[in-house]
Amino acid sequence: MNAKDNKILIFLFLLLYIKLGLLPTTLTFREKIILSDKTRIYKIQIYKNKIFAKADHSVVVFNLRGVKKREFGRKGEGPGDFDLFSDFFVSQDKVYAVDSYRKINCFNLKGNLIQVIKLKNKKVGKILPLNSNIFYVYDKWKISSDGKKATIFKNISDNDRDFFSIKDESKTHAYHPRKNIFFPWFPAPFCNRMICVRLDLNRIGIFFTRENYFYIFENKLLSKTLYRFNFKAQPITAYDKSSFFKAVDTGSKMKWPQKTKKSINFPRGKEFFVSAIKWDKNIALIGYQCLFIISENGELLKTIKYPNNRVYRVMADFGGYPEDLICKRDKLIFYLNEDYDINVYELN
């Protein structure tokens, strides 16, 4: 094969990749939205040209210029209050907000309380409103017979029954200097984490950061799909370990002893990706160096490079997760940064 043939072959491969959408797309920084209220924010969602944000005990609403328009909810135990505000989701002109152990507060877009759904003694972490019912993810504890170890399971449920359960690997047992602490938890590094994504008003996608498959939950039934491409896990370096412990120390506001840190086991490689979000009619898997845009049948449609190799932050067990910090609207990506302002990126 001569040089001319090689050029023709390369050109044909490029045409094929363009047609399949596999050439990397890039993100370009467009603007920063400076939020007028500098409260600590853990999650954002764009809905009808408004930014809905989760604060410690309230939902804060901004316009797309960052000007605060309203705030509703407060710390407390009454209707519309939050003792432990764990998640919210805006759907069909309603704001569903979870007071973790007690209830789901349902507001209209103006912040008026319209319904309170009591929970049945479950620590709800995520809420997923569908047409048929309100589903949520909650923790279920199983303590060993000798009472010295506990295991947490993640469950997808409505208020009547459980539909899916898996062992929670995001926390691990670790040495704790205080002997009276029962089964002390520590964030598990680079763990196999479960992420639930509402795909539409009838379906939930269930993804795992270390598995080559995912589930789609529809009509209370599960279907399993394999990815039609291979992930490559990156090795964990000494710098990664140091950064992990630094993040945990910062997030927990304490200096963990070396004996505790040495009791933590690290896997050989990082996760395939760290999170997942809805992406128009598809799904975006948030990787370490790019976004993987996949179809619901597991096919890789395209990759999108980050502008600075890292456009997300992972806050271990002490705050928001990547799926709460990033959302898409048309060709714009909104990202809640470390300063609690929002960076806006444009797809090229």
Residue pairs with C-beta under 8 A, 6 or more apart in sequence:
1 9
14 23
17 23
20 301
21 293
21 301
21 302
22 300
22 301
22 302
22 303
23 302
24 290
24 302
24 303
24 304
24 305
25 302
25 303
25 304
25 305
25 347
25 348
26 304
26 305
26 307
26 347
26 348
27 304
27 305
27 306
27 307
27 311
27 333
27 345
27 346
27 347
27 348
28 307
28 345
28 346
28 348
29 307
29 343
29 344
29 345
30 332
30 344
30 345
30 346
31 344
32 341
32 342
32 343
32 344
33 51
33 62
33 64
33 65
33 66
33 334
33 341
33 342
33 343
33 344
34 66
34 341
35 41
35 51
35 53
35 62
35 66
35 68
35 340
35 341
35 342
36 62
36 66
36 67
36 68
37 60
37 62
37 68
37 71
38 340
39 55
39 56
39 60
39 340
40 55
40 56
40 340
41 53
41 54
41 55
41 60
41 320
41 336
41 340
42 54
42 55
42 319
42 320
42 324
43 53
43 54
43 87
43 88
43 320
43 324
43 325
43 336
44 51
44 52
44 53
44 54
44 324
44 325
44 327
44 334
44 336
44 342
45 51
45 52
45 88
45 89
45 90
45 327
46 52
46 327
46 329
46 334
47 90
48 109
49 63
49 64
50 61
50 62
50 63
50 64
50 69
50 109
51 61
51 62
51 63
51 64
51 66
51 334
51 342
52 59
52 60
52 61
52 88
52 90
52 95
53 59
53 60
53 61
53 62
54 60
54 85
54 87
54 88
54 97
54 320
54 324
55 71
55 85
56 75
56 85
57 73
57 74
57 75
57 76
57 81
57 82
57 85
58 71
58 72
58 73
58 74
58 82
58 85
59 71
59 72
59 73
59 88
59 95
59 97
59 107
59 111
60 68
60 70
60 71
61 68
61 69
61 70
61 71
61 111
62 68
62 69
63 69
66 341
66 342
70 110
70 111
71 111
72 80
72 107
72 111
72 112
72 113
73 80
73 81
73 82
73 85
73 97
73 105
73 107
74 80
74 81
74 82
75 81
75 82
75 83
76 82
76 83
77 83
77 102
79 105
79 113
79 116
80 105
80 107
80 113
80 116
81 99
81 105
82 97
82 99
82 105
83 99
83 100
83 101
83 102
84 99
84 100
84 101
85 97
85 98
85 99
85 100
86 98
86 99
86 100
86 123
86 124
86 125
86 126
87 97
87 98
87 124
87 125
87 126
87 127
88 95
88 96
88 97
88 98
88 127
89 95
89 96
89 127
89 128
89 129
89 198
90 96
90 109
91 129
91 198
91 201
92 129
92 201
93 108
93 109
94 106
94 107
94 108
94 109
94 114
94 129
95 106
95 107
95 108
95 109
95 111
96 104
96 105
96 106
96 127
96 129
96 134
97 104
97 105
97 106
97 107
97 127
98 104
98 105
98 124
98 127
98 136
99 105
100 123
100 124
100 125
101 119
101 121
101 122
101 123
101 124
102 118
102 119
103 116
103 117
103 118
103 119
104 116
104 117
104 119
104 124
104 127
104 134
104 136
105 113
105 115
105 116
106 113
106 114
106 115
106 116
106 117
107 113
107 114
108 114
117 134
117 159
119 159
120 159
122 136
122 138
122 139
122 140
122 157
123 138
123 139
124 136
124 137
124 138
125 136
125 137
125 138
125 139
125 154
126 136
126 137
126 196
127 134
127 135
127 136
128 134
128 135
128 136
128 137
128 156
128 196
128 198
128 204
129 135
129 198
130 198
130 201
130 202
130 203
130 204
131 201
131 202
132 202
132 219
133 158
134 158
134 159
135 156
135 157
135 158
135 163
135 204
135 217
136 156
136 157
136 158
137 154
137 155
137 156
137 157
137 194
137 196
138 154
138 155
138 157
139 152
139 153
139 154
139 155
139 168
140 152
140 153
140 154
140 155
140 165
141 150
141 151
141 152
141 153
142 150
142 151
142 152
142 153
143 149
143 150
143 151
143 183
144 150
144 151
148 183
149 173
149 183
150 182
150 183
151 167
151 168
152 167
152 168
152 171
153 165
153 166
153 167
153 168
154 165
154 166
154 167
154 168
154 194
155 162
155 164
155 165
156 162
156 163
156 164
156 165
156 196
156 204
156 206
156 217
157 163
163 217
163 220
163 222
164 206
164 215
164 217
164 222
166 194
168 194
169 188
169 191
169 192
169 193
170 187
170 188
170 191
170 193
170 317
171 185
171 186
171 187
171 188
171 317
172 185
172 186
172 187
172 188
172 191
172 264
172 265
173 183
173 184
173 185
173 186
174 184
174 185
174 186
174 260
174 263
174 264
175 184
175 259
175 260
175 262
175 263
176 184
176 260
177 257
177 259
177 260
185 317
186 248
186 260
186 264
187 248
187 316
187 317
187 318
188 264
189 236
189 241
189 244
189 264
189 266
189 267
190 236
190 240
190 244
190 266
190 267
190 269
190 270
190 271
191 209
191 210
191 267
191 271
192 208
192 209
192 210
192 211
192 271
193 208
193 209
193 271
193 274
193 275
194 206
194 207
194 208
195 206
195 207
195 208
195 209
195 275
195 276
195 321
195 323
196 204
196 205
196 206
196 207
197 204
197 205
197 206
197 207
197 276
197 277
197 278
197 283
197 323
198 204
198 205
198 278
199 205
199 216
199 278
199 283
199 296
202 218
202 219
203 216
203 217
203 218
204 216
204 217
204 218
205 214
205 215
205 216
205 217
205 276
205 283
205 296
206 214
206 215
206 216
206 217
206 222
207 214
207 276
207 283
207 285
208 214
209 271
209 272
209 273
209 274
209 275
210 271
210 272
211 272
212 226
212 227
212 230
212 231
212 272
213 224
213 225
213 226
213 227
213 298
214 224
214 225
214 227
214 298
215 222
215 223
215 224
215 225
216 222
216 223
216 225
216 296
225 296
225 297
225 298
226 298
227 294
227 298
227 300
228 297
228 298
228 299
228 300
229 298
229 299
229 300
231 272
231 273
233 268
233 269
233 270
233 271
233 272
234 269
234 270
234 288
235 268
235 269
235 270
236 266
236 267
236 268
236 269
236 270
240 270
241 266
244 316
245 256
245 261
247 314
247 315
247 316
248 256
248 316
248 317
248 318
249 255
249 256
251 315
251 316
251 317
251 318
251 319
252 318
270 288
272 285
272 287
273 285
273 286
273 287
273 288
273 292
274 286
274 287
274 288
274 312
274 314
274 322
275 285
275 286
275 312
275 321
275 322
275 323
275 326
276 283
276 284
276 285
276 286
276 323
277 283
277 284
277 286
277 323
277 326
277 327
277 328
278 284
278 328
279 291
279 293
279 328
280 328
282 293
282 294
282 295
282 296
282 301
283 293
283 294
283 295
283 296
284 291
284 292
284 293
284 294
284 304
284 328
285 291
285 292
285 294
286 312
286 322
286 323
286 326
288 310
289 305
289 306
289 309
290 303
290 304
290 305
290 306
291 303
291 304
291 306
292 300
292 303
293 300
293 301
293 302
293 303
293 304
294 300
294 301
295 301
304 347
307 345
311 326
311 333
311 335
311 343
311 345
312 322
312 325
312 326
312 335
313 322
313 325
313 337
313 338
314 321
314 322
315 321
320 336
324 336
325 335
325 336
326 333
326 334
326 335
326 336
327 333
327 334
328 334
331 346
331 347
332 344
332 345
332 346
332 347
333 344
333 345
333 346
333 347
334 342
334 343
334 344
335 342
335 343
335 344
335 345
336 342
337 343
